[in-house]
Amino acid sequence: MTLTDLLASAAYRDYLLALDAYLKKQPFKHEAPIEPVIVRVHEAWMGHANIKVDALLYLIGAERVQTFSYIAQKLAAYSEADGGPDNLVNLPATLHMPIGHLIEYLVLRDEAAGMKSYLRRIRVPDAIAYAGEVAEMFRSARATTE
């Protein structure tokens, strides 16, 4: 299975509908097309994290509520009302939005120490601080159902 296959799959579309219902305040654009350039970026990130598409497929079924909680926490922490001081527009989420979060979730789940290295490879600014922040969100998300 390729990432494009996953994005088009019934299992992933069902995940998106359930995530949309869970997020409540986050607008979701369900009819967004699969964008090849975003797929390539996500595939590169998956390569840096040594994650296969099958792991993402398994995750959206096995740890659905935990991933919903993780994504919701990240959106709440990093979305700014009215664009914040930088005047950024918070656009509705598309079918691509969860993928980066799911990759991070798997990196944190499988080897939290590897998160800083992964973030540096994908060139996230302030990787050390961000790794600490998302690790706390991950622990909270895991605790919601354990």
C-alpha positions in Angstrom: 0.0 0.0 0.0 1.2 3.5 -0.8 0.5 6.7 1.1 -1.8 7.7 -1.8 -3.7 4.4 -1.4 -4.1 5.0 2.3 -5.4 8.6 1.8 -8.0 7.2 -0.7 -9.0 4.2 1.5 -12.3 3.7 3.2 -10.5 3.1 6.5 -8.7 6.4 6.4 -11.8 8.3 5.3 -13.7 6.8 8.2 -10.9 7.9 10.5 -11.2 11.5 9.1 -15.0 11.6 9.7 -14.5 10.4 13.3 -11.6 12.8 13.8 -13.8 15.6 12.5 -16.5 14.8 15.0 -14.0 14.6 17.8 -12.4 18.0 17.0 -15.6 20.0 17.0 -14.0 23.4 16.7 -11.6 22.6 13.8 -13.3 23.1 10.4 -12.6 20.1 8.1 -12.7 20.2 4.3 -13.6 16.6 3.4 -13.7 17.0 -0.3 -10.0 18.2 -0.6 -8.1 16.4 -3.3 -5.0 14.2 -2.7 -2.1 16.6 -3.4 1.0 14.8 -4.8 3.4 17.4 -3.5 2.1 16.9 0.1 2.2 13.2 -0.4 5.9 13.4 -1.4 6.7 15.5 1.7 4.9 13.1 4.0 6.7 10.2 2.3 10.0 11.9 3.0 9.1 12.4 6.6 8.1 8.8 6.9 11.5 7.8 5.4 13.3 9.9 8.0 11.2 8.2 10.8 11.5 4.8 9.2 7.8 4.4 9.2 5.8 2.4 6.6 2.3 3.1 5.4 1.0 -0.2 7.0 2.0 1.2 10.4 -0.1 4.3 9.8 -3.0 2.1 8.8 -2.7 0.0 11.9 -2.4 3.0 14.1 -5.6 4.7 12.9 -7.5 1.5 13.8 -5.7 0.4 17.0 -5.1 3.8 18.8 -7.9 5.9 17.3 -8.9 7.8 20.5 -5.3 8.3 21.6 -4.4 9.8 18.2 -7.5 12.0 18.2 -6.4 13.3 21.6 -2.9 13.9 20.5 -4.0 15.8 17.3 -6.5 17.9 19.3 -3.9 18.9 21.8 -1.5 19.9 19.1 -4.1 21.9 17.2 -5.2 23.7 20.4 -1.5 24.5 21.3 -0.4 25.7 17.9 -3.4 27.3 16.3 -3.8 31.0 17.1 -7.1 32.8 17.2 -7.4 35.3 14.4 -4.0 34.4 13.1 -2.1 35.5 16.1 0.7 38.1 16.0 1.9 36.8 12.6 -1.6 37.2 11.2 -1.6 33.6 9.9 -4.9 32.3 8.6 -6.0 29.0 10.1 -7.5 27.2 7.1 -9.8 24.2 7.4 -8.0 20.9 7.8 -7.8 18.6 4.8 -7.3 14.9 4.5 -3.5 15.4 4.7 -3.6 17.1 8.1 -3.4 14.0 10.3 -0.5 12.4 8.6 2.3 14.5 10.0 0.7 14.2 13.5 0.4 10.4 13.1 4.1 10.1 12.1 5.1 12.1 15.2 2.8 9.9 17.3 4.5 6.7 16.0 8.0 8.2 16.6 7.1 9.1 20.1 5.4 5.7 20.8 8.2 3.6 19.4 11.2 5.6 20.6 10.7 8.9 22.3 14.5 9.6 22.3 14.4 9.5 18.5 12.0 12.5 18.3 14.7 15.2 18.5 16.7 13.5 15.8 13.6 13.1 13.6 12.6 16.8 14.1 16.1 17.9 13.2 16.0 15.8 10.0 12.8 17.4 8.9 14.1 20.8 9.9 11.7 21.8 12.6 12.8 25.1 14.3 13.6 24.7 18.0 13.4 21.0 17.7 14.5 20.3 21.3 11.7 22.5 22.8 9.1 21.2 20.4 10.1 17.6 21.2 9.5 18.2 24.9 6.1 19.9 24.2 4.8 17.1 22.0 6.2 14.4 24.3 4.0 15.8 27.1 1.0 15.9 24.7 1.7 12.3 23.7 1.9 11.1 27.4 -1.4 12.9 28.0 -3.1 11.3 25.0 -1.9 7.9 26.0 -3.2 8.4 29.5 -6.7 9.2 28.2 -7.5 5.6 27.5 -5.0 3.5 29.6 
